[in-house]
């Protein structure tokens, strides 16, 4: 009999701290459960309590000490009435997810997690008159059938401005693709014999509502990349009047030389075909200024 009393006391000592936790008492009351239920699932409640305690003084995801950042373990009941553990986003994670909701509207993207947060609205503070004029041109393109071919020296803010535009379109439920051309061509070359992969990538650029081709002219050039990859994409978008944006370190006349392959017959004609489609798709705009890097 004495041994039974001791065992009972040990058990009580184990779950007694749970009865002093307002969060657990609220859970029991909410789900109309008694102390016997708490005893039965004491280990689950201890783990839940431990998880909640980690979040007590947290001030943001940068302080998160959970195994999965921003994910908190919860207790809930499944359809059969069994107690189960689940993971849900904390308030900070939900706020972060809200800022990235538009990512689902990107069909193809080379943007980083941080770049997805670049907002078109906050780009005009402390900017030069030249920058503001280009910014206005970009805004005007929203209501236009054409995109913008934005050229200028490296580091003046071309890509940053276009990322803000891309996020704006994605936030407004447009399907968007944003590719950095050197990376895009490199990826296709690495998967040269994977026809399905190549077709999928090209289709994303053909069919997206809005496409951004960043740093065009800087990609490794070959007749294949020019005539079998870039040209069909531009041709399709031109024929179907799909808005397309470009950034380049080269003015249009300089870009012509980038697409001429020495020693190739009719190379200039092939290069001109690329430029004609760019001019059909986009308004030419120069962004001047000092490098921001």
N, C-alpha and C positions, 0 to 999 in steps of 0.2 A: 504493500500500500504506500509506504514511504517513497519508494522508487517512482511510483506513478505520480505522486505529488511533485517530486523534483522535476520530472520530465515535463509536467504541466506548467510549472513555473518557468522553466527554460523556454518553452514554447511561447508563453505569455510575454516574457522579456524580449523575445525576438520581434513579435508583431506590435508590442505596445507603442514603440516610437511611431509606427504608421498611424495609430489612432490620434496622435498629436499633430498630424500634418493636415492642415485645412484643405489642401488640394485633394488628398485622398478621401477625406470625409465628404467633400463635395461630390467626388466621383461616386461614392457609395450611395449618397442621397439621390443623386441624379438618376442612377440606374436602379434604385430601390433594392440595394443589396445589403446584407447584414454582416455581422462580424465573422460568422462562420465562413462566409464567402471570402472575406479578407484573409482568414487563416489559411484557407485552401490555396489561395494564390499569393501568399505572402512574398515568395521569392520574386514573382513578377512585379509586385508593387514596390519592393525594395529597389529593383533595377530601374523602374520608372522614376522613383523618387530621386535616385542617384543622377539620372539623366536631367531631370528638372533642376536639380541643385546646381548643375554645371552652368545653367543659363541665368542664374540669379542676378549676377552683377555684369552680365555681358552688355557691351555698348555697340556692338556691330560685328559683322562677319570677320573682321580682322582679329577679333578677340576669341572667336569660336573655338571651343575645346572639345566639341563633339567629334566622334569618329568620322561622320559624314558632315562636312561643313554646312551649317544652316539647317540640318535635319534633326528633328527632335523625336525621340521615341514616345509613342503614345499607346494607351491601352483602349481598346474598343471591342465591340462585339460583332461577330460576323453574322451572316443571315441565319445561321443555325443556333445562334445564341451563345457560341463559345467565345471566351475571352481570348483575344489575339493581340499581338504587338504590331504596330505599324510605325512608319516614319513619315512625318509631315514637315513642311517648311516652317521655320520660325518667322517672326514678323520681319526680321531683317532680310531673310532669304526671299520672302514674298515680295518685298520692296525691290530687291535686286532682280527677281524674275520678271516683275512688272516692267522694269527698264529694258528687258530683253525679249519681251513678247513678240516684237516685230521680227525677230530672227527667223521665225517659222516662215516668213514670206520671202526669204532668200532661197532661190533655187540652187545657186552656186555662189560661194563666197570665200574670199581670201582674207576677210576681215578678222581681226583679233577680238577677243572678248571686250577689251577696253574700247576699241574702235566702234563697236556697236553702240556705245553710249554717246558718241559724238552727236551733238544736237545742232541742227541748222540755225536755231533761234539765237544761240549764244555766240555767234561768229562775228558780230559787228563792233564789239567794244574795242576801243583803242586801235583801230585799223586805219590804214592810209586811204586817201581818196581813191587811188587806183584800185585798191582791194575792194572798196565799197562799190565801185562801178561794176566790177566783175561780179560781185555778189548779187547786184541787182539784175545783171544779165542772166545769172543762174536762176534767180527767182522767176524772171520772165519766161524762162524755158518751161516752167511747170505747166503753163497754159498753152504752150506751143506744141506743134507736131514734131519739132526738131529738138535734139539735144544740143550739147555744146562740145566743141573741140577746144579744150583749154590747154594752151601751151605756154611755156615760160621756162626760166632757168630752174635747175634743181633746188628744192628747198623753199620755194616761195609760197607754198600752201595749196598747190593744185589738188593733190590727193586728199588733203584734209577737207577742202571745200566739197569735193565730190563725195566723200564718205558721208558728210552731213546731208547732202542731197539724197544719197542712196537710202540712208536711214529714214529720211522724210517720206520717201515713196513707200518704203516697207511699212512704216507706221500708218500709212494711209491705204493699206491693203492692196498694194500693187505687188506683183511678183517681180523680184529684182535679182539680178546677178551682178556681182562685183568681182572682177578678176584682175590680178596684177599680171600683165601680159608675159613678162619673163618667167614667172612661176607657172602660169597656165601652159605655155609652150613646153617648158621643161617637164611638166607632169605628163603631157601627151607623148613626148618623146620617150619617156621611161616606160610608157605603156603602149608603145608603137604597134605592137601586134595584138593588142586587146581591142578589137573592133567595137565591142559592146561599151567599154569604158569611154572610148573616144566619141562614139555616137551620143552617149548620154551627156557628156560634157558639152559637146557642140549643140545639142538640142536645147540645153539649158540656156545657152547664149542666143540661140535662134528664137526661142519661143517666149522668153521672159518679157513681161510688159516693158521693163526698163533694164537696160544693160549699161554697165560702166566698164570700159576697157582702159585700165590704168597703166600708164607708162608705155604706151604703144610706140613701137620703134626701137625699144630697148631689148626686145626679145631676140634670142639667137635665130638668125634668119636662114631659111633654106627655101628652095622652090616649093617644097612640100608644105611647110608651115604657111607660106604666103598664099599659095594657089589652092591647096586642098583643105586648109583649116580656116584662115582668116577670110579669104574671099567669099566662100559659101555662106559664112555667117553674116558678113556685111551685105551680101547680095540678098539674102532672105529678109533681113531687117529693112533694107531699102524698099524692096518690092511690097512688103506688108506694112510699111510706114510705122515701124516700131522705134520708139524713142531710144536713142543711143548717145552716150557720153564718152568722151575720150580725154585722157590727159597725156601730154607728151612733153619731153624736153626739146622737141624739134618743132619749128614752125612748119606749116604744110609743105612749103617748097623744099625745106631741108629733109622732111620725112620721105620725099620722093627718092632721094639718094639712098636712104636707108633700105629701101625695098628693091633697089637695082642690084642684081648679082652680076659681078664682073664675069665676062666671058660667056654669059648665057644668052642665046639668041632671043630677041624680042623681050629682053628683061625690062626695058623701060616701059614697054606697052603694058606688061603685067603690073608694074609698079603704079602706072597711071590709073589702072583699073581700081586699085585699092584707094587711091586718093579721090577719084571721082565719087566713089561710094561714101567716103567720109564726108565730102562736101555736100552730098545729097542728104546725109543723115543729121548733120550738125552745123550749127553756127560757129564760125571761127572767132576765138576770143583769146587775147593774150593777157596773162597775169604777170605784171612786172613787180619789182621790189627786191629787197635783200633776202638772203637765205635765212630761214627761221631755225635752222638746225644748229 
